[in-house]
Amino acid sequence: MARKPTAKAEFVLFDVTYEDGSQRSNRRVPAEMLGGLDGDKPARDVIEQQDREIAERSGMPPLQIKTLTRSGGGKK
């Protein structure tokens, strides 16, 4: 019997540079959070929330985001 197609979660990947100079690549943000009048601005809020949760679990303070850019995509 054929299966029903399931909804595939779409994400946009971002590269993050923090104030201390460290970098993280391919941070996932749900695609439905982006676009509209705010563009990629909501991505910062989502990633900052992810960072707070990670910092809470690790017991270390969250890092401040310096820059946020979309990941490059595929290799050429």
Sine and cosine of phi, psi and omega as CSV:
sin_phi,cos_phi,sin_psi,cos_psi,sin_omega,cos_omega
0.00,0.00,0.68,-0.73,-0.02,-1.00
-0.95,0.30,0.58,-0.82,0.03,-1.00
-1.00,-0.02,0.49,-0.87,0.08,-1.00
-0.96,0.28,0.63,-0.78,0.05,-1.00
-0.92,0.39,0.66,-0.75,0.02,-1.00
-0.99,-0.12,0.44,-0.90,0.02,-1.00
-0.93,0.36,0.78,-0.62,0.00,-1.00
-1.00,-0.08,0.81,-0.58,0.01,-1.00
-0.95,0.31,0.80,-0.60,0.01,-1.00
-0.98,-0.21,0.73,-0.69,0.01,-1.00
-0.79,-0.61,0.45,-0.89,0.14,-0.99
-0.93,-0.38,0.70,-0.71,-0.04,-1.00
-0.99,-0.13,0.65,-0.76,-0.01,-1.00
-0.79,-0.61,0.55,-0.84,0.15,-0.99
-0.98,-0.19,0.75,-0.67,-0.07,-1.00
-0.88,-0.47,0.74,-0.68,0.14,-0.99
-0.92,-0.40,0.75,-0.66,-0.04,-1.00
-0.99,-0.17,0.28,-0.96,-0.03,-1.00
-0.84,0.54,-0.52,0.86,-0.02,-1.00
-0.99,0.14,0.03,1.00,0.04,-1.00
1.00,-0.10,-0.15,0.99,0.01,-1.00
-0.97,0.26,0.39,-0.92,-0.03,-1.00
-0.75,-0.66,0.50,-0.87,0.12,-0.99
-0.73,-0.69,0.70,-0.71,-0.02,-1.00
-0.94,-0.35,0.41,-0.91,0.12,-0.99
0.85,0.53,0.69,0.72,0.12,-0.99
-0.97,0.25,0.78,-0.63,-0.11,-0.99
-1.00,0.02,0.73,-0.68,0.07,-1.00
-0.76,-0.65,0.76,-0.65,0.03,-1.00
-0.84,0.54,0.73,-0.68,-0.06,-1.00
-0.88,0.47,-0.53,0.85,-0.04,-1.00
-0.93,0.37,-0.25,0.97,0.03,-1.00
-0.98,0.20,-0.29,0.96,-0.13,-0.99
-0.97,-0.25,0.21,-0.98,0.03,-1.00
1.00,-0.08,-0.22,-0.98,-0.02,-1.00
0.93,0.36,-0.40,-0.92,-0.05,-1.00
-0.94,0.34,-0.46,0.89,-0.05,-1.00
-1.00,0.08,-0.21,0.98,0.00,-1.00
0.86,0.50,-0.82,-0.58,-0.03,-1.00
-1.00,-0.03,0.03,1.00,-0.04,-1.00
-0.84,0.54,-0.63,0.77,0.03,-1.00
-0.88,0.47,-0.38,0.93,0.01,-1.00
-0.88,0.48,-0.61,0.79,0.02,-1.00
-0.87,0.49,-0.69,0.72,0.00,-1.00
-0.89,0.45,-0.67,0.74,-0.01,-1.00
-0.91,0.43,-0.71,0.70,-0.03,-1.00
-0.93,0.37,-0.62,0.79,0.06,-1.00
-0.89,0.46,-0.62,0.78,0.06,-1.00
-0.90,0.43,-0.68,0.73,0.06,-1.00
-0.87,0.50,-0.69,0.73,0.01,-1.00
-0.89,0.45,-0.64,0.77,0.03,-1.00
-0.89,0.46,-0.67,0.74,0.01,-1.00
-0.91,0.42,-0.66,0.75,0.03,-1.00
-0.91,0.42,-0.70,0.72,-0.01,-1.00
-0.90,0.44,-0.62,0.78,0.01,-1.00
-0.89,0.46,-0.68,0.74,0.00,-1.00
-0.94,0.35,-0.56,0.83,-0.06,-1.00
-1.00,0.05,-0.29,0.96,-0.02,-1.00
0.99,0.16,0.20,0.98,0.02,-1.00
-0.93,-0.36,0.43,-0.90,0.01,-1.00
-0.94,0.34,0.53,-0.85,0.03,-1.00
-0.94,0.34,0.49,-0.87,0.02,-1.00
-1.00,0.05,0.49,-0.87,0.04,-1.00
-1.00,0.07,0.73,-0.68,-0.01,-1.00
-0.98,0.21,0.77,-0.64,0.06,-1.00
-1.00,-0.07,-0.82,0.58,0.03,-1.00
-0.71,-0.71,0.42,-0.91,-0.01,-1.00
-0.62,-0.78,0.88,-0.48,0.00,-1.00
-0.72,-0.69,0.47,-0.88,0.07,-1.00
-0.92,0.40,0.61,-0.79,0.04,-1.00
-0.91,0.42,0.43,-0.90,-0.11,-0.99
-0.91,0.42,-0.37,0.93,-0.03,-1.00
1.00,-0.09,-0.66,-0.75,-0.06,-1.00
-0.99,0.15,0.18,-0.98,0.02,-1.00
-1.00,0.08,0.54,-0.84,0.01,-1.00
-0.99,-0.13,0.00,0.00,0.00,0.00
